[in-house]
Every structure is written in C-alpha cells, then in structure tokens.
C-alpha cells in the first residue's frame, strides 16, 4: 500500500536532520564546558598583568611609554575583530558584525580611517571588503594558543608604534551566560589606567632590570596579547553556547514538524483505508 | 614565625601556582635572583629557565618557564610566564605571515567573487533539479 509515500520520506529526512542537530547540540554543550574552563584559566594572568600595569601607572616612572599616553588627535583606528571560524551558531556573528559596522561607521563619520585585523574565518569572509585589512588569522580551532595570535597582534602594535594607528580597539563577544552573548567593543591601546589606589599613592618606583623601557615594552605587549587572547577564548565559549542554543531550537522545531507530518500521514492512511472498505462493501452490494 | 610572601605564577593560558612562600629563585635576564619577603619593588624580564619556590612547609617546587616577567612587591611576587617561546625574529616571522595572509586574500578577491558566483549558480541548479524531481513525482502518479 503506497499511501503517503512522500510524507513518509519527508518525515524520515526531518528525522535525519534532527539527529544531526541533536548531536551538534550535545557536542557544543561539552565543548562549551571546556571553553568556559579555558576562559576562566586565562583570567588570572589578565588580572595580574592589569594589576602590575595599575601599579606602574601609579609609580611615576621617569619613562612614559607611548602605550600609556592618550593621543591628542585620532586619525586612524585599528579594530581587532574576533569572530568564530564556523557558522551554525545563531545570530552570534551577525550581531558582532553589526556592532563592528556600527563602530566603523561612527569613526568614519568623524573623519577617522579604520584599519582591520581579522581573527576567525567568518570575520575574514564578511569584513574584508569593509576596510583596509592589515592582518588576518583563521582556523584557530577550539583550543587556540597565544602563539597563533602573536603575529597578527604584532602587525597592529607595529602600526601603533610607527604612528600609523592612534588607537586600537578589540571587538568580540562577551560571555554573559549560556543564553546571552553580548558583542562588545573595548579600547585596547592606549591603555586606560584604572583608578588610583589611595594606599599606594605615594612617590615610588620599581627597580627595572635591565631598563625601564625594555621591561615596560615587553610587559605592555604581553598585556595586549593577553587581552586579545582573552577575547578569542571568550568568543569561543560564546560560539559553543550560541550553537548549543541554536541547535536545541532546531531539534525542537524538527520535533514539531515531525509531529505535524505524522498527523497528516495518519489521516491520509485512515482515509485510504476507509475508502477501500467502502469500495469493497459497495462492490459486494452491487454483485449480490 | 618566619616571614612569608605571596607568590603567583600565572601564564596566559592557565594559573600555575598560587600560595605563600619563604623564598623564590628565578633566573632574571641580568642574572639569577633570590627573592625574600619585603624585597624592594622590582620589575624584570626572566630568561627561559626554572623558577624555584620554597614553600612555607619547607617543600620546594620547581617550574620551568620559557621566559616571562617578574614583578616584586614587598608582600607579593608575581611571575608572568610566557607560554610561547619568544624570540624577536620568531615574532617577526609570525607578523609577516599574518600580513601575507591579508595581502593574499586581497589578491585572491577576484577568485573569491568567482567562487561566490559559482556558489549562486550551484544553488540555482539545485533548485531547478528539485523542481524537476517534484514535477516528475506528480506526473508519475
């Protein structure tokens, strides 16, 4: 009996899709946990280096590093955009690009040029036409190492050193919780000093070995790298969370669709059986 | 009671050690350092080598770090360890690579556009195929 063959095939195909989305949901859930751990693991370094820089800005060193000084006029801004490598994660990247485009537009309205540094395949694909791309890196995987980022960050820092860039911002998704990810734009350079700790606000300075300039440059470069790394790791946690939620919604929708189709199929089958019986009865009546 | 100092050893990717210690040994760029509690504020680069922490319970911990920074405050010592092996020319090479990738992408843009076009054509062809299949099913009945 070939009742509702199309419907059966359709149900089968949706079931297959549902299997995939469900598997992706579970994979994303387990990856998210790991990504969150990685995010937490990199926090102490960022916190420590921040506190060292905080101490530095209070220490009145004889040497003022350019990374710590606000520029008088801003002509060109560098944006480091952190996006995911893969899609199927809901509106995560779209929201991030919207925030990026908005920021680019705001700068251009003020007559400021924007240069880009793109991290992640999605950003490379979408944003490369929007501005001058200085550096890009993709395919970082689930566990990026700071090694992969050094090159791209250095390109931007070199541009800042040579005075081509007057400010560097980093754009990434902030992990609020599993359900919420917020695109955020943070200023990276020049570094904004935290409020001064009253307790330490007397005149003192570090002993520097070898020289203040070298040590400070190293420290500040590391600070910038760790901030970008933090952004990347956080973005990965966001990606997995967003994918988990998106895939859960997809699985639920597939379930609803299957339910509806099953109902249609049952009705069609019922109708066919009824029709067959009535035909037999009608035939028998005609013969007798 | 012996004087102690709080020690944190962190790398960008994880926290390595956090606790109190009697003394910390590290190999600074200008020579080896042994730091006791209440040391004057010091900021120095570290060479690749070991960091030795003498804990309050008399045990010693050894950590190998591939360079980094050391910050000393009278009551706390922070080691910011590098995860990457840093060398100036290595960094330079990485930077060059990143730049080249961007330039390459710019040069290949034409190719990408072709790809986008091909993709569009593929989608159209698929849609046509689907339509034909549907038609066939209907007429086959």
Interface residues (C-beta under 8 A of the other chain):
Chain A: X6 X38 X41 X42 X44 X45 X46 X48 X49 X51 X52 X55 X56 X59 X117 X118 X124 X128 X133 X134 X135 X136 X137 X145 X146 X147 X150 X151 X152 X154 X155 X158 X204 X205 X206 X207 X208 X209 X210 X214 X215 X218 X219 X222 X225 X226 X229
Chain B: X8 X10 X11 X12 X13 X14 X15 X18 X28 X29 X30 X40 X41 X42 X43 X44 X45 X69 X71 X73 X78 X80 X82 X83 X84 X91 X92 X93 X94 X95 X96 X97 X98 X99 X101 X102 X105 X106 X109 X137
